[in-house]
């Protein structure tokens, strides 16, 4: 099928042709006609399959037919991260460049003045993160009473990031009569319940197995001791990979540490995470996209907001405790049918996460031993009921060292001989 077979209006057809689009992806092919009909829609497709175009194109076409001319927001797209919100707005702008519709993206982390001024001028399509949206609603800057189309994008990521309660607050403010579009890469039970509560007889489309990875991505694992991970990363980037690489770190501190190590080894790198200002994050992302910076080190806040054409490599410096995150991370490469590669560094703490990830994606990830830091001596560290690392013997805390002895050969901290505890059982000794 070609995009010309989807009965798109000429301004949109011209714009997407200029973007180089010829054949719709499976999720686009199956969603665009249904959304154009006005149906509620539930789409489950892995990251990198073109979900943004799947809802943005029909929204633009449907709103372009609306003869009502006013300054009210008609479509709301709610998404979890600033990076993804910016990406969606950029795509809408590209697809709708020949339409008289106005769109805006709002997010936190920046001063609200420019966003507020644009809202007061009137817009048709709003892309927002939950926090800033609710803030503007509380200030009386935004009203949702005229929303005709509501999109909840990356719903499972909303759950992961703790936004579900915010999402439910937003939904309560929407008109009962509306078209709702619900997109998610995975469909855990909590997300299915949310979908069931807000969708009205939806068309359901699942174009790939839940939590699967693209077949075009070559996946591999490197077994390495934790203390050798930084050296292994530099070795790979200096000897094996000459292209740009997106590196994922579990923590913000870790991302900064990795970037500093690479810079010390004369490898251009920047870190992007939640503690960075929005301008710093956007500058780092732009530098990476333009090739000015070769390595971008990111926490999972960027796992679903980075859309970089022809990105060939993703490296997981650590595996996430949430197995679904692996799918989203490596989905930054191998997009829209392109080939890509993912490399995961695995130490003792990562072994259980590796097993859970392989179970989720339904395949074993090949182990690469041809590197100077390979080890066969990794032993999975025990985890508690909350999947937290535990020390040997099953205690999450390290074993206590023997208590120092006092001059009377009694353990320090024991009750002094001069103090006699009263018989009153309700007595509490002051600390």
N, C-alpha and C positions, 0 to 999 in steps of 0.2 A: 504493500500500500504506500502511496505517496501522500504528502500533506495536501496536494491538490484534490484528493479524494474525500477530504473531510468537510467540504462545503464551507470553507472559511471565507470571510469577506475579503475583498481585494486589499484594503489597507493592511490587514494582518498577514495575508498571504505574501504580500510584497516584503513586509518587514522580516518575516521568518526566512524568506528566501535569501535576503541579504545577510542573515545570520549563518547561512550555509546549511540550513535544514532542508532535507529532501524527503527522507523516510521517517515517519514517527516511530518511536520506540514502542514496545508492547503496551506499557502503561498509558502512553499518550494515545495510541490507536484505540484503546478500549475505553478510555475515560472521556476524551474530548466530545464524542458524539452524545454520550449520556449527560454530561454536564450542560451541553448546549440545549438539551431538552428541558433542563430545569430540575433534574432528579437530584435527590440527596445521593451522596457517593461515598463509599468506603473503599479506599485503595491501599493495598499492602504490597509494597515492592521494595526491593533492596535499594540502598543508597547508590546514587550514580546512574539511575535508570531514566532520569528526565521527569521527575514528578513535578518540578516547578512549572515547566511548560504545560504539563498535563492539566493543571488547573488554571494557570494564568491566561493561556490563550482563550479558552471558552469564557472565562470571566470577562475579559476585554470585549469579546464579541457580544455577549449578552448585554453588558452595560452600554455598549455603543448603540444598541437598539432602543434604549430607554430614552424616551422623549422628554422626560421630566428634567428641567434645568434648574438646579438649585445647588447650594453649597454643602449639602449634607453628605456625609460619608455613606457610600452605598455598599462597599465591600470591605470586609475586615479579614486580614490574614494574620493569624497569631502564630508565632514561631519562637523557639526557646532561646536562641542566641543572637547577639548583635550582628555577628558575621553572616549568619544565615539570613537575617532580616535584610541586611544591605544587599546581599546577593540576589534575593528575590525581587527587591525593588529595582535593581539594575536590569534584571531580565524583563520585568513588566515594562519598564521604560523602553527597552529595545523592541519588544513585540508590539507595543502600542504607540510607536513613534509617529505613526501617521493618523492617529486618532485624537480627538479633542478631549481626551480624558486626562485627569490629573492624579498623580499618585505621590505618596509620601511614605518615608520610613521613619519611625520613631523608636528610640531605645534609650536606656539609661547610661550613666557614665559620662555624659556630656551636659553642658548647660542647656536648659530647655528653651531659651529665647528664640533661636532660629526655628526650631520645630513648632513652637507655639505660634509664631508669626505665620508660618506656612499653613497651619491648620485654620487660622482665622480667615485666610484668603479663600478657603474652600477647596476640598479635594474630593475625588471620587473613590479612590482605592487607598486604604491605609494598611501598611505592613508594620507590625508592632511586636515588641517583646512584652510579656505580661506586666512586669513591674512598672515601666514607664506608662503603659496604657492605663493601668489602674490609678496611677498618680494623677494623670491628666483628667481622668473621669472624676476623681475626688475634688480636683480644683475647678470643675465645671467647664473645662476647656473642650472636652470631648463628650458627645452624646452618641449612644449606640441605638437609639430608638428608630432610626431610619435604615438600619442595615438590611440589605436584601440578600447578600451572600456572605456566609461566614466560612472561613477555611481554618481548620486546625491542622497545622503542618508539623511533622516530626513528633507525633503525639507520644510515642514511647520515650523520646528524649525529655519531653515535658515531665514525665513521671520520674525519670532518672534524676533530674535536676530539682525535684521537689516543687514543681510548679502546678501540680494538679489542682490544689485548692484555689490558686489564683485563676486557673482556667475555669473552674466551676463558678467563681464569682463573676467572671466576664460573661459566661453563658446566661446567667440569671438576668443580665441587663439587656440581652438581645431580644428582639421581637420574636414572638412565637412563630409567626409566619415568615419563613426565610428558607433559603436553600443552604444546606450545610454540607461541606466537603471535608472529609476526614482522611488524612494520609499518615501512614506510619510504616517504618521499615520492618518492625516486628510487631507482634500482636499478643503480648502477655495478657493474662486474664483481667488485670486491672484496666488495661486499655480497652479491651473488648467491652467491659461493663460501661465504661465512659461512652464509647461509641453507641452502644445500645440505648443509652439514656438521652442522646441528643440527635440521633438520626431518625428520620421518618421514612420507613420502607425503602432503605437505600439500595442502590445498585452496588453489589460487592464484586470487587475485582482483585484477585491475587495472581500476579503475573510470574512470580518466582516462589520457590519454597521459602517459608518464613525463616529468617535468619541465615539464608544461604549467602555464599560469596560468589562473585562473578567468576565464570570459568576462565576469563581472559587474564586473571591475576595469578601470577606464579608465586606461591607461598612457600616460605622456608623458615626453619628454626635454627638458631645458633646456640648451642649449650656453652655457657660461659659463667665463671665465678663472678659474683657481684662486683668485686674490686677491680675486675678486668674489663668491665663493660665500656667505660670511657675510652680505654685504649683500643678496644675492638672497634668501636665506632670510628675513631680517627683512622685506624688501619683500613677499614673498608672504604671510607671516603677518599683516602689518599691513593689506594691501590686498585680498588675494584669498581668503584662507581664514579663517573665523571659528571653525571647529571645533577640536577637539583633534587633534593631529598626532603621530604617532610618527616620529621622525627617526633614521635609521641612520647611524652613523659607523664608519669602518674601524678607528679606534684609540681606546683609552681616553683618551689625552691629547686627541685631537680631540673626543671627546664632551664632556669638561669644558670645552674652549674654546668649543664651540658653545653650551653652556648658559650660560656666563658672558656671551657676546655677547648672547644673547636677554634675559637678565636685565638687562643694561645698557640694552637698548632697551625695558625695561618690559614684557617678555613673560614670563609665568611659565613657568619651565622647570627641569627637573631631569635629571641624567645618571644612567645606570645601567650599570655594567660590572663586570668581575671584580675590580677593586681596591677596590670598595665593600664594606663589611661586609654580611652577609646582612640585618641589620635595616635598614640604610640602603636597600638595594635594595628590600626589601619595602615600606618606607614610601613610597619614590618611586613604586613601582608602584600602591600603594593610593591615593596622592594623585592619580595620573593617572586611575585608574579612577573615582574619585569626582568628578573635575572640578576638584579643588582646584588641581592643576597642569595647565596647558593643553598644554604640550609636554614629551614625554618623549624624551630623546636616549639612544639605546642602541647598544651594540656588538652584534655578532652572537651574543653569548651569550644575548641576549634574543629572537633571531629566531624561536625555536620554543617560547617559554614564556609569551608574552603573549597571553592570550585576553580580549579586551575587546569587549563587546557593542557593535555598531553603530559601531565605529571606521571613519571614512570616509576618512582620509588617511594615507598613508605617504610619507615623503620620503627618498630615498637621497642623502645628502649626498655620498657617493662610492659608486661601484660596487665590489663585491667582486671580487677576482681569481678567486674561485670562482663560476662562472656559476650553479650550482645555488642559491647563497645568495640570488640575486635572487628566485627563486621563493618561498623561505621568508620572506623579508622582506616582500614585498608581500602574501603570504598572511595577514598580520595583519589586512588589510582584505578586504572582499568575502567574508566568511565565511558559510557555510550559505546561500548564494544571495543575500545582501545585496549592494547596490552599494557600490563603493569606488573610490578613485582613488590612483594611485601616480605620484610625480614623481621623476625621477632627474636630478641635476645631473651634467653631463658636461664635463670639461675634457680637456686633451691626454692626461693620464695615464689617463683613463677610456675613451678612444675604442676601444682594443682590447678592453677588457672589455665595452663596449657591443656590439661586433660579435659577440663570443663569446656574450653573453647572448641576442641576437636569433637567433643560430643555434640555440641550445639550445631556445628557446621556439617557434621556427618562425614568427616574425612580425617585421615591422619596427615599432619603437615610434615613433609620431609625434613630430616635433620642434615645440615651441612657441617661436615667435620673438617673441611679443607680451609682451616684458618689457624693462626698461631695461638689462639686462646681457647681452643676447644678443650672440654673436659668431659670425661665419662663418669665422674665421681659425684654428681649431684644427688642429693637425698632430699626428697620432698619434706618440707617443714610442716609439722602438724598444725591443724587449724582448729579453732574452737567452734562452737555452734553458730557464731556470727561470722565465720570464715576469716577470723583474724589470726595472724601468725601466733603460734605458741612456742614457748621454749621447750627444751628436752624435758621429758617427764610429764608433759601435758599441762604445765603451768605457763600461762601467757607471760608472766613476769619472770625475769631471771632469778635463779636460786639466791636466797639471801645469804650473805656472808655471815660467819659466826659473830655473835655479839661480843664486843670488847668486855673484858673482865675488869671489875673494880678492885680496889686494894683489899677488900674483904673476901675476895674470891667468890663474890656473888655476881650474877649477871647484871650488867648495867641496865638500869631501868626497873629493877625489882623494887618491891616496897621497902623503904628504909626501916631499919629496926626501931627507930624512934617514933615511927608513925604507926598507930594502931587503928585499923578500920573499925568504926562503930558497928554495933550489932544491927542498927537500923538499916534494913535492906533497901530503903529508898535513898540512902545517902549516895551522893555523887561527888567524887573528888574534883575539886577545881583544877583546871589545867593551867 
